[in-house]
Amino acid sequence: MSEHKELVIVGAGLAGPLLSIYMARRGHKVSVYELRADMRKQDIPAGRSINLALAERGINALREAGALSLIEDQLIAMRGRMIHDHDGSQVLQPYGQKEGEVIYSVARGELNKRLMDLAEQKHGVEFHFDHRLHTLQPESCAMEFKRSHDDSIVRVAAERVMATDGGGSIVRRTMAAYSGYDSHEEILPHAYKELRIPAAENGKHRIDGNSLHIWPRGGFMLIALPNPGGDFTVTLFLPSEGPISFVELDGREEVSAFFQAHFPDTVALLPDLEKDFFANPAGELGTIRSYPYHYKDKILLLGDAAHAVVPFHGQGMNCAFEDCLELDRILDQCGDDWGDAFAAFSKQRKPNCDAIADMALENYLEMRDSVTDPIYLLQKKLSFKLENQYADRFIPRYSMVMFHHEIPYAEAKHRGEIQAGILRELTAGKTSLDEVDFQLAGRLISEKLECMG
Ligand SMILES: Cc1cc2nc3c(=O)[nH]c(=O)nc-3n(C[C@H](O)[C@H](O)[C@H](O)COP(=O)(O)OP(=O)(O)OC[C@H]3O[C@@H](n4cnc5c(N)ncnc54)[C@H](O)[C@@H]3O)c2cc1C
């Protein structure tokens, strides 16, 4: 016998609970099934990356769901990238130039727990933990879940299923096998490992607590995001194989020598470097592109299940949250006609999710390499100046992605390409802003960039 449910959401990571709030607010009876135990009752790791960068798209989706106020006390503003050179010198590169143009560090676990509390307590969403989706019949939405504590099988049927079961989504794999729809994964040849800078004895941050720290080293990099307790979550991004890679760092001495050679100013900040290095696994990174995101009016993929991206633009969660808000808006327009809404969601989100996937890949190069390049720095200064002078036409691409939720990702990417051409032309052979021809800048901008609505 299987239990019958109206709307099942598979996966209670970051997107699932927010989606459940949106759907319950529309009057649907929502049941969420999650493979892990309830992190509010058991101390379990929240999965990948301990903290994340939350930006305007994610904030807007939380705000619209009435969830932002719940998490505000946990947000740490990061006003820019603090670049750490080999010699230990530090330079702040602000993310934006206007009041409020900051991004926020937030703890994944705390965000996840508070969203689940809100969904359960205010919106009556039912959560079922320790339920791993094992099989799904797309036509009937009949599902089998496995429970790890006794290996039992729970059968559930639903009118429809929304899948927020992450990059390894079994729902996406089932849809691809069943209907032959397009899905492919590109694994990055680089992986990541998390480390920790503990708080100072007085409980304060040991390095600036309102920046995202980067140690760019060309082919690899280290980053650190602040936590409310005064500590930092540090992430090493490094090739998986090759002369400078995770495979080469196979002993305590190798790890210690690697950090001494490439990140000497971090050695005193990382007292548990070798212990953490071998205790924490190296995580894989990749991009998932699939299409369509739906199957008839039965199944919809959202978040990483549909379109995982590499983390270098800090947008995976933000994009997953934006998915939830977009679906809600589309349902308003379609009068809850699920077939039309799912098809519209696939069509509207695909170009935007592909665009952020591309920009996230490009940003890896920028973070680990270009941020120290004089021409990059000149172009960044120039783009802030052009934004001041031509606010209705020119906004730096990073700002469009991080601070302007009203500009879709695909438009940010398209305008960003045109702007990059303009910046290249204006800075060719130049070393300072004084040498830039601002008359030419005005002409190029009005010829090439349409006014933003
Ligand atoms: C190192 C790193 C750093 C990142 N930094 C940022 C950042 O700064 N900013 C940002 O916006 N994004 C960031 N991201 C991306 C972000 O983590 C993801 O985009 C986000 O978690 C996607 O949310 P989701 O709900 O779609 O998937 P997830 O959060 O992965 O949740 C999926 C859930 O489904 C459950 N599940 C999986 N399979 C099953 C099953 N068979 N049955 C039942 N449940 C299942 C999982 O247990 C999990 O709880 C980062 C990612 C990484 C790896």
The ligand as a Tripos MOL2 file, in Angstrom:
@<TRIPOS>MOLECULE
LIG
   53    58     1     0     0
SMALL
NO_CHARGES

@<TRIPOS>ATOM
      1 C1         32.3060   24.4590   -2.0890 C.3       1 LIG1
      2 C2         30.9980   25.0780   -2.4620 C.ar      1 LIG1
      3 C3         30.7670   26.4100   -2.1740 C.ar      1 LIG1
      4 C4         29.5570   27.0060   -2.5210 C.ar      1 LIG1
      5 N1         29.3750   28.3280   -2.2740 N.ar      1 LIG1
      6 C5         28.2330   28.9390   -2.6530 C.ar      1 LIG1
      7 C6         28.0310   30.3250   -2.3920 C.ar      1 LIG1
      8 O1         28.9010   30.9920   -1.8190 O.2       1 LIG1
      9 N2         26.8680   30.8980   -2.7850 N.ar      1 LIG1
     10 C7         25.8930   30.1880   -3.4360 C.ar      1 LIG1
     11 O2         24.8580   30.7690   -3.7940 O.2       1 LIG1
     12 N3         26.0530   28.8660   -3.6880 N.ar      1 LIG1
     13 C8         27.1820   28.2310   -3.3110 C.ar      1 LIG1
     14 N4         27.3610   26.8930   -3.5480 N.ar      1 LIG1
     15 C9         26.2990   26.1580   -4.2710 C.3       1 LIG1
     16 C10        25.1940   25.7020   -3.3200 C.3       1 LIG1
     17 O3         25.7470   24.8800   -2.3220 O.3       1 LIG1
     18 C11        24.1430   24.9130   -4.0940 C.3       1 LIG1
     19 O4         23.8150   25.5720   -5.2860 O.3       1 LIG1
     20 C12        22.8730   24.7380   -3.2490 C.3       1 LIG1
     21 O5         23.1750   23.9390   -2.1270 O.3       1 LIG1
     22 C13        21.7660   24.1120   -4.0780 C.3       1 LIG1
     23 O6         20.6680   23.8210   -3.2620 O.3       1 LIG1
     24 P1         19.7680   22.5510   -3.5940 P.3       1 LIG1
     25 O7         18.7030   22.5550   -2.5630 O.co2     1 LIG1
     26 O8         19.4100   22.5560   -5.0300 O.co2     1 LIG1
     27 O9         20.7340   21.2970   -3.3770 O.3       1 LIG1
     28 P2         21.3600   20.8070   -2.0160 P.3       1 LIG1
     29 O10        21.5660   21.9200   -1.0870 O.co2     1 LIG1
     30 O11        22.5270   19.9700   -2.4340 O.co2     1 LIG1
     31 O12        20.2550   19.8670   -1.3780 O.3       1 LIG1
     32 C14        19.9030   18.6170   -1.9140 C.3       1 LIG1
     33 C15        19.2140   17.8090   -0.8040 C.3       1 LIG1
     34 O13        18.6570   16.6360   -1.3680 O.3       1 LIG1
     35 C16        18.9430   15.5370   -0.5280 C.3       1 LIG1
     36 N5         18.9080   14.3370   -1.3660 N.ar      1 LIG1
     37 C17        19.8180   13.9750   -2.3160 C.ar      1 LIG1
     38 N6         19.4420   12.8120   -2.8780 N.ar      1 LIG1
     39 C18        18.2840   12.4340   -2.2820 C.ar      1 LIG1
     40 C19        17.4280   11.3080   -2.4200 C.ar      1 LIG1
     41 N7         17.7010   10.3160   -3.3110 N.pl3     1 LIG1
     42 N8         16.3260   11.2300   -1.6520 N.ar      1 LIG1
     43 C20        16.0350   12.2090   -0.7450 C.ar      1 LIG1
     44 N9         16.8260   13.3060   -0.5680 N.ar      1 LIG1
     45 C21        17.9240   13.4190   -1.3330 C.ar      1 LIG1
     46 C22        20.3120   15.8680    0.0390 C.3       1 LIG1
     47 O14        20.5680   15.1330    1.2220 O.3       1 LIG1
     48 C23        20.1950   17.3590    0.2790 C.3       1 LIG1
     49 O15        19.6660   17.6540    1.5450 O.3       1 LIG1
     50 C24        28.5500   26.2560   -3.1890 C.ar      1 LIG1
     51 C25        28.7750   24.9100   -3.4680 C.ar      1 LIG1
     52 C26        29.9840   24.3230   -3.1050 C.ar      1 LIG1
     53 C27        30.2180   22.8860   -3.4320 C.3       1 LIG1
@<TRIPOS>BOND
     1     1     2 1
     2     2     3 ar
     3     2    52 ar
     4     3     4 ar
     5     4     5 ar
     6     4    50 ar
     7     5     6 ar
     8     6     7 ar
     9     6    13 1
    10     7     8 2
    11     7     9 ar
    12     9    10 ar
    13    10    11 2
    14    10    12 ar
    15    12    13 ar
    16    13    14 ar
    17    14    15 1
    18    14    50 ar
    19    15    16 1
    20    16    17 1
    21    16    18 1
    22    18    19 1
    23    18    20 1
    24    20    21 1
    25    20    22 1
    26    22    23 1
    27    23    24 1
    28    24    25 2
    29    24    26 1
    30    24    27 1
    31    27    28 1
    32    28    29 2
    33    28    30 1
    34    28    31 1
    35    31    32 1
    36    32    33 1
    37    33    34 1
    38    33    48 1
    39    34    35 1
    40    35    36 1
    41    35    46 1
    42    36    37 ar
    43    36    45 ar
    44    37    38 ar
    45    38    39 ar
    46    39    40 ar
    47    39    45 ar
    48    40    41 1
    49    40    42 ar
    50    42    43 ar
    51    43    44 ar
    52    44    45 ar
    53    46    47 1
    54    46    48 1
    55    48    49 1
    56    50    51 ar
    57    51    52 ar
    58    52    53 1
@<TRIPOS>SUBSTRUCTURE
     1 LIG1         1 GROUP 0 **** ****
